[in-house]
Amino acid sequence: PNTFYGQLLIKSNFAKLAATAPIFIWRQGEAEAVFSTDVALYQRNFEKFRANLKEDFAGIKKMYVVQNNILMLESNNASELRDFQRRTKTLYADVEAISTVGATGYDGLHYLPDGHRQTGFELARLVSRDFYWSTDGYEINSPDIKKAFFTANKDSVILVFDNNFVQM
């Protein structure tokens, strides 16, 4: 009961949600990025957390990982941590990652209500697709870079995303 996780579990059991809630939205990692937490340690802790969720919240079918945005504060490993968050969907079959880069109302660390509303809307589209048979699937997933390279003249960089992603 002295941890955030313990309090969540107690409240979820009391509300009878631990066994039935089908999704878990994970938005965390800014502090670890700012304070240069080792990415391997973050990944190990994430895996422990996922294992605890699977044990304590039997109803969870899908976890949505909200990827950190680009931080205004200097950090030695923020990009590595953000990349791990991006790759969670390929590392774990029951995880979907969602990018926050480009969200409105971002000041380099926090979001104004419009930014939270936008992220919520994008999450709702994913949840609707995954659980409520929504047919709204146009560019619903965050872009996932597959390749980056210079042109022959080395005056431009070409970015190749999965599924021929058009908008960013």
SVG drawing of the C-alpha trace seen along z (x, -y; Angstrom):
<svg xmlns="http://www.w3.org/2000/svg" viewBox="-17 -25 44 39">
<polyline fill="none" stroke="black" stroke-width="0.4" points="0.0,0.0 3.0,-2.3 3.7,-2.3 1.8,-3.7 1.5,-0.2 0.2,1.2 -2.4,-1.6 -3.5,-1.0 -3.9,2.8 -5.8,2.2 -8.2,-0.2 -8.6,2.0 -9.4,5.0 -11.9,3.1 -13.6,1.9 -13.4,5.4 -11.4,4.1 -8.2,6.0 -9.6,9.2 -11.7,7.5 -10.0,4.3 -8.8,5.2 -6.2,2.4 -3.4,0.7 -2.0,-2.7 1.6,-3.3 2.9,-6.8 6.1,-7.0 9.8,-7.5 10.5,-11.3 12.3,-11.3 14.4,-8.3 15.3,-10.1 16.2,-13.3 18.3,-11.6 20.0,-9.4 18.8,-6.1 20.5,-3.2 18.2,-2.0 19.0,1.7 17.8,1.1 14.7,-0.7 13.9,2.3 14.5,4.8 12.2,2.8 9.6,2.6 9.7,6.3 9.2,6.8 6.3,4.4 4.7,6.2 5.1,9.5 3.4,8.0 0.6,6.6 0.0,10.0 -0.2,11.6 -2.2,9.0 -4.4,7.7 -5.6,10.9 -8.0,9.1 -5.4,7.0 -5.2,8.0 -3.3,5.1 -0.8,2.5 -0.4,-0.8 3.0,-2.4 3.1,-6.2 6.5,-7.1 8.4,-10.1 8.6,-13.2 11.9,-14.9 12.9,-16.6 14.2,-20.2 16.5,-19.1 19.9,-17.7 20.1,-13.9 22.7,-11.4 20.2,-8.6 16.8,-10.1 16.8,-9.0 17.8,-5.4 15.0,-5.3 12.5,-6.7 13.7,-4.1 13.1,-1.3 9.6,-2.6 9.1,-2.7 10.3,0.9 8.1,2.3 5.5,3.3 8.0,5.6 9.4,6.9 6.1,7.8 3.1,9.1 0.5,7.5 2.0,4.0 1.2,1.1 3.5,-2.0 2.2,-5.4 4.4,-8.4 3.9,-11.8 6.3,-13.7 4.3,-16.4 1.6,-16.6 0.2,-20.1 0.8,-22.1 4.2,-20.6 6.7,-22.9 9.6,-20.5 8.6,-18.7 4.9,-19.0 1.7,-19.2 -1.1,-21.7 -4.7,-20.3 -4.8,-20.3 -1.7,-17.9 -3.3,-15.5 -6.6,-15.7 -4.7,-14.8 -2.9,-11.9 -6.2,-10.7 -7.9,-10.9 -5.1,-8.9 -5.2,-6.3 -9.0,-6.1 -8.6,-5.3 -6.2,-2.4 -8.5,-1.1 -11.5,-1.4 -9.7,0.6 -8.4,3.3 -11.5,3.8 -14.6,2.3 -14.1,3.3 -13.7,-0.3 -12.9,-0.5 -11.1,-3.8 -7.6,-2.6 -6.1,-5.3 -2.5,-5.9 -3.8,-4.9 -0.4,-3.6 2.5,-5.9 5.1,-6.0 7.9,-3.5 11.1,-4.2 12.7,-1.3 15.6,-3.0 17.4,-6.3 20.1,-7.1 21.8,-10.0 21.2,-10.6 24.0,-10.1 25.0,-13.7 24.8,-13.6 22.7,-16.8 19.5,-15.2 18.4,-12.4 15.7,-9.9 13.6,-8.4 11.6,-5.2 8.7,-4.3 6.7,-1.2 3.4,-0.8 4.4,-3.7 3.4,-6.2 2.5,-9.5 1.6,-12.0 3.7,-12.9"/>
</svg>
